[in-house]
């Protein structure tokens, strides 16, 4: 920002001696720049910039991480109050367990996994989805017999509008090739460690064990991977363009939800 072209200095009117005058001093009005606006006097225009973090990612996770700049910090709070769904791709590996549920943790045990099939995994995921759907309805505080509940369900807007435990709203298998598998998980109020523990518990339900190999957030509310800027594009022009492109998305999401 400080390297960008600066604004022209302000002008003020001063009465200066007329050039070439003789005898009595004649004064003429002239516009001159305000020296207080000169970069050598003022110093850098920006000394600090307020940046806020949205839903955080821990050091072992990757993907969409929303930041707010300036006025965007208030919009971050408004988006947080919308309790929007986040989507992750989560990788797993059957056959071993670690102390932190990730494939980089300390090995606790090894187990067999040849008996696991895609159908058995789908049954476990169906049970998880059903249990979480009941929790979603309980924490949404909506009378399911009302017209309001019907309209919210049609729009897909039933969600807890207050603090609640982590809730899985949808889960499906993306890849299955023993011992590896990959899931797509839609959730609310989660942490990445909660998703790793979920992989561990899936392994236990299948009479085996499992560790999490990857947690990647591919959507955070209205923001997707396509909106994200990789580290090589962290430049002023790219950031400004990203803000402009996402502005309509944010306004639409806030109007729809709040």
N, C-alpha and C positions, 0 to 999 in steps of 0.2 A: 504493500500500500504506500509506503513512504517512497518507493522508487517510482511510483506512478507520477505523471505530470501534475504539478500542484495548481491550485487555483490562482488566478491573477490577484495581485495585492489590491487592497482597497485604495480608493483615491480620495483625496481631500483637497479642499480649496485653500490656497495660500496666496497672499499678496506679495509679489516679488518686484524688485526694481525693474523698471522698463529697460530693455537693452539699448545702449547708445544714447541714453539720456544725458543732458547737460544742464548745469545749474541746479534748479530745484529737483529733488528726487521724485520721480513719478512711479507710482505703484500700479501694477496690473494684476488682475486675478488669473491664477493658473492652477491647473489640477496636477497634483504630484502624488506619487505612491506613498502609502503609509509604511514607514520603515519598520514598524513593529511587526508587519506581516512578512518581512524578508526572511527566507529560510535560515540565514546565518544568525538572525536575532531570535526567531521563534523556536528554532530547533526542529526536530522531527515532528510532523503533524500528528502521527499516531504513536503514543507511548505504551498503550495497553489496549487490548481488545477482549471484550467479554465473550467467552465461548462456553456453552453449556452442553453437557453430555446427556443423551437420551437413555434408552434401555442399554445397560452396559453389557460388554462381552468380557469374559475372563481371558487369561493369557493363553489358554489352550483352545479357545474357540476363534472362529473367523466369520466373515460375512458382513452384513449390513449393520453399520453403526452410525446412528443419526446424531448430528451435532447442530446446535443452534448458535447463531452469531448475532449479537446485538439484540434487536427486537425479536429475533427467532427464539430467544430464551423463553419468552412468554408463550410463544406458540408451542414450544416443547412441553410446557406445563399443561396447556390445553389438550395436546395430543395424549399426554399421560392420563388425563382425566377421562379420555374416551375409552380406555381399556381395550385397545385394538389388538387383534390377533397377530401373533408372530409365527412365522413358518421356518422350520429348520430341516436340513438333511442331516441325519445322524447315522454314522457308520458303526457297525458292531462286528465282533469276532467271537464266535463260540469256542469253548474249550479251555478257557482259563479265567481266573479271577485275580484282581489286584486290590490293594488297600484303598485306592482312590477311584476305582471303577474305570480308569482309563488304561490304555495299552502301554503307557509309559510308567505306570506305578509299580510298586514292589509286588512281585508275584506271590499270591497266597496259595493257590491250588490250580491243578490241571484236571480236566474232566473229559469224558468222552462226549461226542456230539453226533455220531453217525445215525442215531435214531431220530434226529430232528428233521422234519419235513416242512415244506412251505405251508401246507395245510394246517399243521399243528401251530406254526407261528401265527398264521392268520386268525386261528381261533383265540389265541391269547390276546391278540390285538383287538379283536371284537369285544372281548370281556373288558379290556381297559377302556375302550371307547364307550361302552354302555355304562360303566361305573362313573365315568367322568361326565357323561351327559346328565345323569341324575344330579351330580354336584353342581353342574352349570345351571340347571333349572332352580335348584335350591338357593344358590347365591345370587341369582338374578332378581329375586324378590318381585316376581311378576305372577299375577294370578293367571294360570294357563287357560282358564275358561273365559277370558275376556277377549274382546275384539282387538285390544291393544297388543295382547300377546300374539294373536294370529298375525297381525300386520308386521310385528317385529320378526317373527319367525320366517315370514315370506321374504323379508329383506335381509335375513341373516344377521340381525342386530341383537339377538338375545345374548347378553353377556353380563357378568357381574359388574355393577356400577360402583363397587366399593372394593375394599381389600378382601381377598379370598386366598385360599391355598392354590397352588398350581393346578390348572385345569387343562386337560387334553381335549380339544374340540374335534380333532380328526387325526387319524394315523393310518398310513398305508405302506405297503412294501414297495420299494423302488427296485431293489435288486436282491436276489437270493442265490448264492453259490457257496455252499458249505466249504469252509467254516465262516465265510463272510456274508454279511447282509447289510442292507441300507434301507432306512426308513425315512418317510416324510412325515413330520409331526407338526400339527397346528396346535398352538397352545396359548394360554394366558397366564400371566403372573409367575412364569417359570424362572428358573436359573439354569445355566448350562450344566451345573453339577447335578441338578435334579434330573436332567435328561440322561446324564451318564448313569445315574443310579437306576433309572428306569430300564436301561439296557441290561444292567446287572440283574434286576428283578425278573426281566423276561427270561434270561438264562436260567434262573432258579425255577421258574414256573415250568420250563421245558425239561426239568430234571438234568440240568447241565449247569454251565456257567458262561458268562459272557463279559467282555470288556468293550468299552466305547473307543473307537479309533478316530472318530471325527465328529465335531459339532460345528455346523456351518449355518448361520442364519441367512436365509435367502429372501425373506420379506419381514419388514417391520411396519405393520399398518399399511400405509399407502406407498411406502418406499420399498423398492425391489433392488436386486443386484444390478439391474440395468441403470439405475439412478446413481449407483455408487461410483466414487472416484478412487481408482487405485493410487498407490503412493506416488507413482510417476507423474500423476496429473494434479498434484497438490500445488497449483499455481493460481494466481489471482483471477486470471481470465476464466479458467475452468471452473473455479468455485463460484464466480458470479453467474456463469451460465447455468450451473447446477441449481443455484438458488432460484433463478428465473423459471427453469423448467419444472421445479417442484412446487412453486408457489400456488398454482391452480390446484394441484393435488391436495395440498394441505387445506386450502379454503373449502374445497368440495367435501373432504372428510369431516371437517369440523361442522359444516352446515348439516351434513347427513346425520351425524351422531349426537351433537350437542343441541 
